[in-house]
Amino acid sequence: MSDQAVLDAPQSVNTIELNAQTSSKISHINLYGSRAEVVRVFKFEAPAGQNNVNITELPSIIHNSLRSVVLPQPLHNSDGLSRVDGKGAATIHDVTPTSKHDPGKPSDSLKLKDIAEQRQSLNEAMERAKKRLGTLNSYLDRVNIEHTHASDLRGILDLYEEEAGKLQGRMKEIQSSLELVTKSEQEETKAHPPTYGRWVYGATIGLFVPEAATLHLILTYGLCYTLFSLTSPKLTPFTAVYNASWSALYEVRVSMNKTNKPVELVYKAAIAQSTGESWDDVPIILETATPTDNATVPKLDPWRVSVYAPPPPPRPAPAPAVKSYKAKAMVRYEEEEQSDDDMGMGLFDGPAIECAPGLSSMAVASTVVVSQGNITATFRVPGRTTVPSDGALHSVTIATLDLDAVVEWVAVPKKDPRTHLKVNRLLRSTHLLH
């Protein structure tokens, strides 16, 4: 076979299946005020040649952010929410988001079928017992006391009491059996759970490996917020629901028995996430910065400034014609005065304001704009933290500060009989309060 034929022959593509929840570990999480950046590391063996790495079980809220990851490494999308890097002798070719519907499957337990048959049989027996008891009650309601002898009535009542008691006892036995069947069904379902239909999200990453090697694939993805449409009457159109966030909490304790640094400030962080994946035993880094996606430099609209000129006063009505020279002179004087007003000269008419000699004109205060950069801080939570995807607040301590302060008691008896403790402190610490 010629060399050209070897080059033209189709090369086989190896497929590597990785589950994000079981085949990787979260390296760390950068948590911002309203979003999180998760870094996952996959370690796997890759054969030589072209490989397609299929990653599944990624959170659904990053599926759209992965859609624009299409270029060679360093791979990232236009809004910076995702990035694919790697360690090892390999070349990343492309990244394609994937999604497929898993229809699910019933439990593989054979015992559940027997339990279902037992439940059906017990339900049918319960229905028969209820029908028999209803028939007895209907018969007793139709008995006419006026036309029934006392001895016969006693026999009818005794028969009803005996049969109704048996039926009610039977119904209690059936109910107890149903409860046992339900308990057995729950235990068996827990041991052999079924899977239900759902969408599975992931990504396919194309790798070229010159020689078989152990590779580390680093996937960074952002978890921010989900936009809902009219999916619920409680949510307005396009309501943003934040899936990962943290906020600062403060606890201040004052000890009156200490003269040196009597104030203790506990700086905490309340972390909440509902991303669909549990953060188990992972390092968390808290960021006070606010990242911006798809930001552009704003454009200023022109602001035209001009000197204000008051409008001229309206012209007076023309004076009636008079024959005397004096009246004509008065009209001519008013016209000349009006022409001065039209030119703005009338603004300066009137007597001059007399002031003490040597005084200069007062300065007019103007606004001074001061531009300050954003002050941000990064906190690394000590040790490792577990935050389940339940949307609840989980508190972690960032730092505990002992502070000097001036403590005084304040009371306003006219308004409140209680005494208040007031602490004045100029905080100087390496920890930035958020």
ZAMARGU-4260 file (C-alpha; in steps of 0.2 Angstrom, whole numbers, plus 5000, padded with zeros to 4 digits):
<rodrens>
0) 5000/5000/5000 | 5007/5017/4995 | 5010/5031/5008 | 4996/5042/4999 | 4984/5027/5002
5) 4989/5027/5020 | 4986/5045/5022 | 4969/5044/5013 | 4963/5030/5024 | 4950/5035/5037
10) 4956/5036/5054 | 4946/5029/5069 | 4940/5040/5082 | 4941/5034/5100 | 4927/5039/5112
15) 4930/5042/5130 | 4914/5043/5142 | 4916/5054/5157 | 4903/5058/5171 | 4906/5075/5178
20) 4899/5070/5195 | 4909/5054/5197 | 4924/5056/5185 | 4930/5073/5191 | 4934/5083/5206
25) 4930/5101/5209 | 4947/5110/5211 | 4940/5126/5218 | 4925/5138/5217 | 4926/5157/5215
30) 4910/5163/5222 | 4905/5181/5218 | 4890/5191/5224 | 4878/5184/5211 | 4887/5170/5202
35) 4900/5156/5204 | 4914/5150/5194 | 4917/5131/5196 | 4934/5123/5191 | 4932/5104/5188
40) 4947/5093/5184 | 4945/5077/5174 | 4959/5064/5175 | 4959/5050/5162 | 4969/5039/5150
45) 4968/5043/5132 | 4974/5032/5118 | 4985/5039/5103 | 4975/5047/5089 | 4959/5057/5088
50) 4948/5056/5103 | 4931/5062/5107 | 4928/5065/5126 | 4910/5065/5130 | 4906/5073/5147
55) 4889/5071/5154 | 4880/5077/5170 | 4884/5095/5169 | 4872/5108/5176 | 4859/5113/5164
60) 4861/5131/5168 | 4878/5132/5159 | 4872/5123/5143 | 4869/5139/5134 | 4885/5147/5140
65) 4895/5132/5132 | 4886/5134/5115 | 4899/5147/5109 | 4915/5138/5114 | 4921/5133/5097
70) 4939/5139/5094 | 4955/5130/5099 | 4963/5133/5116 | 4962/5143/5126 | 4944/5140/5124
75) 4931/5152/5131 | 4915/5159/5125 | 4910/5177/5121 | 4904/5181/5139 | 4918/5172/5148
80) 4907/5159/5157 | 4916/5144/5151 | 4934/5138/5147 | 4943/5122/5143 | 4961/5119/5147
85) 4972/5104/5149 | 4988/5097/5155 | 4997/5084/5145 | 5003/5080/5127 | 4987/5083/5118
90) 4979/5096/5107 | 4961/5103/5110 | 4952/5104/5093 | 4934/5109/5097 | 4921/5109/5111
95) 4903/5106/5107 | 4888/5107/5119 | 4877/5092/5120 | 4860/5088/5127 | 4849/5072/5126
100) 4833/5066/5134 | 4834/5051/5145 | 4818/5042/5145 | 4822/5033/5161 | 4818/5015/5165
105) 4808/5006/5178 | 4816/4997/5193 | 4825/4980/5189 | 4818/4972/5205 | 4807/4957/5202
110) 4800/4958/5219 | 4791/4974/5215 | 4780/4965/5203 | 4774/4953/5216 | 4772/4967/5228
115) 4761/4976/5215 | 4750/4960/5213 | 4748/4959/5232 | 4743/4977/5233 | 4730/4974/5219
120) 4723/4959/5228 | 4721/4968/5245 | 4713/4983/5236 | 4700/4971/5228 | 4697/4963/5245
125) 4694/4980/5253 | 4681/4984/5240 | 4672/4968/5243 | 4671/4971/5262 | 4665/4989/5260
130) 4651/4983/5248 | 4645/4969/5260 | 4645/4981/5274 | 4635/4994/5264 | 4623/4980/5259
135) 4620/4976/5278 | 4617/4995/5282 | 4605/4997/5268 | 4595/4981/5274 | 4595/4988/5292
140) 4588/5005/5285 | 4574/4996/5276 | 4568/4986/5291 | 4550/4993/5297 | 4549/4992/5316
145) 4530/4994/5316 | 4528/4978/5306 | 4542/4968/5314 | 4539/4957/5329 | 4551/4961/5344
150) 4559/4944/5344 | 4562/4945/5325 | 4569/4962/5327 | 4581/4956/5341 | 4587/4942/5329
155) 4590/4955/5315 | 4600/4966/5326 | 4611/4952/5332 | 4614/4946/5315 | 4619/4963/5309
160) 4630/4965/5324 | 4639/4949/5321 | 4641/4951/5302 | 4646/4970/5303 | 4659/4966/5316
165) 4667/4952/5305 | 4667/4964/5290 | 4675/4978/5300 | 4688/4966/5308 | 4692/4960/5290
170) 4694/4978/5284 | 4706/4982/5298 | 4717/4966/5293 | 4717/4972/5275 | 4722/4989/5280
175) 4737/4983/5291 | 4742/4971/5276 | 4742/4986/5264 | 4753/4996/5276 | 4765/4982/5277
180) 4765/4981/5258 | 4768/4999/5256 | 4783/4998/5268 | 4790/4983/5258 | 4788/4993/5242
185) 4797/5008/5248 | 4812/4998/5254 | 4813/4988/5238 | 4811/5004/5228 | 4825/5012/5238
190) 4836/4997/5235 | 4832/4996/5216 | 4826/5014/5212 | 4819/5017/5194 | 4825/5032/5184
195) 4813/5045/5177 | 4814/5055/5161 | 4825/5070/5161 | 4837/5080/5150 | 4856/5076/5152
200) 4868/5091/5147 | 4886/5089/5144 | 4899/5093/5131 | 4910/5084/5118 | 4928/5089/5117
205) 4939/5084/5102 | 4957/5079/5107 | 4972/5074/5097 | 4984/5063/5106 | 5001/5059/5098
210) 5005/5045/5110 | 4995/5037/5123 | 4996/5047/5139 | 4987/5052/5155 | 4978/5068/5153
215) 4971/5081/5164 | 4956/5091/5157 | 4951/5107/5166 | 4934/5113/5163 | 4929/5130/5170
220) 4911/5136/5169 | 4900/5150/5176 | 4884/5148/5186 | 4875/5164/5186 | 4856/5166/5185
225) 4841/5158/5176 | 4829/5169/5166 | 4811/5162/5168 | 4797/5167/5156 | 4778/5164/5160
230) 4781/5147/5168 | 4774/5151/5184 | 4761/5163/5190 | 4773/5169/5204 | 4786/5174/5192
235) 4785/5189/5181 | 4791/5188/5163 | 4810/5186/5162 | 4812/5185/5181 | 4830/5182/5185
240) 4833/5169/5199 | 4851/5169/5205 | 4858/5151/5207 | 4874/5155/5217 | 4877/5169/5228
245) 4885/5175/5244 | 4882/5190/5256 | 4891/5197/5271 | 4885/5195/5289 | 4892/5203/5304
250) 4890/5199/5322 | 4896/5212/5335 | 4899/5207/5353 | 4905/5219/5367 | 4912/5212/5383
255) 4911/5225/5398 | 4924/5214/5408 | 4938/5218/5396 | 4947/5234/5395 | 4958/5230/5381
260) 4949/5227/5364 | 4932/5224/5371 | 4923/5223/5354 | 4923/5207/5345 | 4918/5208/5326
265) 4913/5191/5318 | 4914/5193/5299 | 4903/5179/5291 | 4897/5174/5274 | 4880/5167/5270
270) 4882/5156/5254 | 4867/5149/5244 | 4866/5139/5228 | 4853/5130/5218 | 4864/5125/5203
275) 4859/5107/5202 | 4875/5100/5208 | 4881/5098/5226 | 4897/5106/5232 | 4905/5093/5243
280) 4921/5096/5252 | 4928/5109/5240 | 4938/5125/5243 | 4928/5141/5241 | 4935/5158/5237
285) 4924/5173/5240 | 4926/5187/5229 | 4919/5205/5232 | 4921/5210/5214 | 4907/5211/5202
290) 4912/5203/5185 | 4904/5210/5170 | 4900/5200/5154 | 4899/5208/5137 | 4903/5225/5143
295) 4906/5239/5131 | 4913/5257/5133 | 4898/5268/5135 | 4896/5283/5123 | 4892/5300/5130
300) 4878/5310/5122 | 4883/5328/5118 | 4878/5341/5131 | 4877/5358/5123 | 4879/5373/5136
305) 4875/5391/5132 | 4873/5407/5141 | 4855/5410/5146 | 4847/5425/5138 | 4830/5431/5145
310) 4817/5434/5132 | 4813/5452/5128 | 4797/5459/5137 | 4782/5461/5126 | 4780/5477/5117
315) 4767/5489/5124 | 4752/5494/5114 | 4755/5509/5103 | 4750/5525/5111 | 4736/5535/5103
320) 4741/5548/5090 | 4742/5566/5098 | 4745/5582/5090 | 4756/5590/5104 | 4775/5590/5103
325) 4777/5584/5121 | 4766/5569/5118 | 4777/5564/5102 | 4793/5566/5112 | 4786/5554/5126
330) 4782/5541/5113 | 4799/5543/5105 | 4807/5541/5122 | 4797/5525/5126 | 4802/5518/5109
335) 4821/5522/5113 | 4819/5514/5130 | 4811/5499/5123 | 4824/5497/5110 | 4837/5496/5124
340) 4827/5482/5133 | 4827/5472/5116 | 4846/5473/5116 | 4847/5467/5134 | 4852/5485/5140
345) 4838/5487/5151 | 4845/5474/5163 | 4858/5486/5169 | 4845/5500/5172 | 4843/5506/5189
350) 4854/5513/5203 | 4871/5505/5207 | 4872/5495/5223 | 4884/5503/5235 | 4897/5492/5244
355) 4911/5496/5256 | 4927/5499/5245 | 4940/5486/5243 | 4928/5471/5243 | 4930/5459/5229
360) 4916/5448/5221 | 4911/5432/5229 | 4917/5416/5221 | 4903/5403/5216 | 4905/5385/5222
365) 4907/5372/5209 | 4905/5353/5209 | 4921/5343/5210 | 4920/5326/5203 | 4932/5313/5211
370) 4934/5296/5203 | 4939/5281/5214 | 4943/5264/5209 | 4933/5249/5215 | 4940/5242/5231
375) 4939/5223/5230 | 4945/5209/5241 | 4947/5190/5240 | 4943/5178/5255 | 4948/5160/5255
380) 4936/5151/5266 | 4947/5140/5278 | 4948/5122/5275 | 4934/5114/5264 | 4916/5118/5263
385) 4901/5108/5259 | 4886/5117/5251 | 4871/5107/5245 | 4861/5112/5231 | 4845/5117/5241
390) 4844/5136/5240 | 4846/5138/5259 | 4859/5149/5267 | 4874/5141/5274 | 4885/5152/5285
395) 4904/5151/5286 | 4916/5162/5296 | 4928/5173/5286 | 4937/5181/5301 | 4935/5186/5320
400) 4942/5203/5324 | 4946/5210/5341 | 4944/5229/5341 | 4948/5243/5352 | 4933/5255/5355
405) 4925/5268/5365 | 4910/5261/5374 | 4897/5272/5382 | 4879/5269/5388 | 4865/5280/5380
410) 4848/5281/5387 | 4833/5292/5382 | 4820/5289/5396 | 4807/5300/5388 | 4806/5288/5373
415) 4812/5272/5378 | 4815/5265/5396 | 4829/5253/5390 | 4848/5258/5390 | 4858/5256/5374
420) 4876/5252/5372 | 4885/5263/5359 | 4902/5258/5352 | 4913/5271/5342 | 4927/5263/5333
425) 4938/5268/5318 | 4940/5251/5310 | 4958/5247/5304 | 4960/5229/5298 | 4967/5220/5283
430) 4949/5212/5281 | 4938/5223/5269 | 4920/5224/5275 | 4909/5220/5261
</rodrens>
